[in-house]
Amino acid sequence: MCGAMTPAPVFLHHPSSLEHDTGAHPERAERIVAIEAGLAERGWLGFERVLSPAVARDTLTAVHRESYVALIERVAAGGGGALDMDTVMSAGSFEAALHAAGGAVHLVDLLLDGQAPTGFSSHRPPGHHAEPAQAMGFCLFNNIAVAARHAVSARGLERVLIVDWDVHHGNGTNDIFRASREVLFVSIHQRALYPGTGAVTDVGVGDGVGYTVNLPVAAGSGDAVYASLVEHVAVPLARAYEPQLVLLSAGYDAHRDDPLAGCTVTDAGFGAMASSMARACRELSVPVGAVLEGGYDLGALARSVVVTMEVLGGVEGAAPDEGLEVAPEAEQARRRLAEWWPGL
């Protein structure tokens, strides 16, 4: 008697991502084209391509105010326009944003229902800067926050871990969950870079104190620092928190080739971070999925997404070097966090 087939990992996508027309802008449709071309060259790494549904309105408004969602809808219906100095919309932007949030939510459902062991939601616009009633930093809706809120409110989870390695602080995700223990938010980001938030002193408020973990790093930080912060801070936090779901805010603008920041992570560095998280999730028997954020050098973005998916998809030999040195930044973070997480 044949056993049941193991489900394939999933790659969530939707053509509306190409209809979010930002003009001459770093966050452009060519990002998706480059990612998909890189994956096609590798046979999609065994991932099943899944078209993302549009997010349900009530799922979206569990995070974003209805008045704000209606505003984004009206701007798109009017042909688009600039929401601020950085964030641009076109006629297709609302539809793209609905599918970007919907992809992240559908990824969560596939993971929690056991229909996929892991997955990558690849859409634009990105999301982690978006606040409940404000677009920011190329972002309209906070895709990963909407997905995490869905996991808690609709799917009944009590503990979701978000690890954000985009070079810019995920201020929107930070603020949406900063008073809650239901989501442990860990962000590695370049210090004093846009949007200027994410200081080590921001540890959450009220019941959420200790459940916001900001790990700012200096410009020039590369693989050694980033990999150590994941392996020696995020992984022990995961073991202590025992999440029921892990989501990665997978931005690739900390890459040394990226034009918008000053960190020096390589393709291999992103692979090491993904590997640490994948191994921790296997140990904890918890699903992990990634949601695309930034990354603006097309070659670096495509290569780094490929290596992330390669690792999440279970490539053998992907475990990080067990002798990975504890970077000073990681040791300092562990001392700071000991007040709330003594096991670190």
Secondary structure, 3 states (H helix, E strand, C coil): CCCCCCCCCEEEECHHHHHCCCCCCCCCCHHHHHHHHHHHHCHHHHCEEEECCCCCHHHHCCCCCHHHHHHHHHHHHCCEEECCCCCEEECCHHHHHHHHHHHHHHHHHHHHCCCCCEEEECCCCCCCCCECCECECCECCCHHHHHHHHHHHCCCCCCEEEEECCCCCCHHHHHHHCCCCCEEEEEEEECCCCCCCCCCCCCCCHHHCCCEEEEEECCCCEHHHHHHHHHHHHHHHHHHHCCCEEEEEECCCCECCCCCCCCEECHHHHHHHHHHHHHHHHHHCCCEEEEECCCCCHHHHHHHHHHHHHHHCCCCCCCCCCCCCCCHHHHHHHHHHCCCCCCC
